[in-house]
Every structure is written in C-alpha cells, then in structure tokens.
Amino acid sequence: MYKLEVYNAFTNELFRTKYYKKPDLIVSLIESAQKGQICYLFDEEGRTYTGNYVTHLTYPDTADSRVYKIFFDIHYSEIQARMPVTV
C-alpha cells in the first residue's frame, strides 16, 4: 500500500490523503510537477485547486508500505471542475 499526502507548503497543512495499491500514479505526479507543470488538486468536497510543486519526500511506513509527502504552493482555482451529482 502506498500513501500520498499532499501538503500546503506554506502552512504545512495536510491538504489531502489518498491510498494507492501501486506507486505509479504518485511517481507520475511527482515527475510532472518537477518539470514545472501546474497540478490540479481536488479537496474532499471536490473543489479544484492549482498546485505548484515545492518539494517532496518519501519514507517507509511499514515493511510493505511507503509514504509520499508532496508539498505544493496551493491556490483556489478560478476554474472549477464539474463534479457529477449523486443522489
């Protein structure tokens, strides 16, 4: 299991936590962000934010899991994604 923790780099607040079975998507996010691409982030309510990469770190959580902490300069996005309505 792989844990992704996204932090606001300037407040050190935990923005979002997500779990993955494989690290592929996390590594891809880090690589894109390091190349200067703006990342679109979603909070728990589905609001859209933009994030500029600042830094990241990884460390083992248990013998078979790893934590990825990514720090972004996070701002509320002027453009909000449409989220499907569930009833």
N, C-alpha and C positions, 0 to 999 in steps of 0.2 A: 504494500500500500504506500502511496506517495501523497504527501500533504502539501498543498500550496497555500501559503499565507501571503496575502497582498497587504502591504502597509503604506500608509501615507508617510512619505519620507520626512516631512517637516514637522509632523505632530507625533510621529511614531504610533499612531492609532492603527489597530488592526482593521482593515477595510473589509476583507472577505477571506473566508477559508473554504477550501474545496479539496476533495479527496479524489485520487485517480488510482486505477489499477496499474497503469504503466506511466513512466515519466515523459513519454514522447511529446505530449501537448505542452507540458511545462517547459521542457527544454526548447521547444519551438518558440514559445512565448518569450523566453529569455533571449534567444538568438535574435529574434525580430526586434525586440526592444533595444538590445545593444547596438543594433545597426541604425538606431535613430527613428524607427517607425513609431508613430503615435499609436498607443494601445487603447482600445475601447474596453472599459471595465464596467461591470454591472454590479450594483449593490443587491442586497437581499430583496428589495422591493422592485427590482427591475429597472431602476433609474440608470441612465447612461452617464458615464464619466470618461474623461480622457486622462491618460496617464503617460507621463514622460519618464522613462527609465532613469533611476539614480544609481542603484546598486542591487546586488543580491548576495545571498549566502545559502549554503546548504550544510546540513549536518544529519547524522544518523539519529533516528528517533528510537528505533528498536533494532534488533538484529536483522530484520527483514523489511524495514521501512525507512524512509528518508523524508526530511522536511526541507522544503524550498521556501525561503523568505525572499520576496521581491519587494523592493522599495521604489515607489513611484511618486512623482510630483503630480498629485491628483487634483483635477478640477471638474466641476459640474459641466457637462456638455450642453451646448446650446441646442444641439440636435439630439432628440430623444428617440430611441428605438421603439417601434410599436411592439407591444407585448400582447400575445393572444389572451383573450379574456376567457377564463374558465369559470364555469358555473357549477 
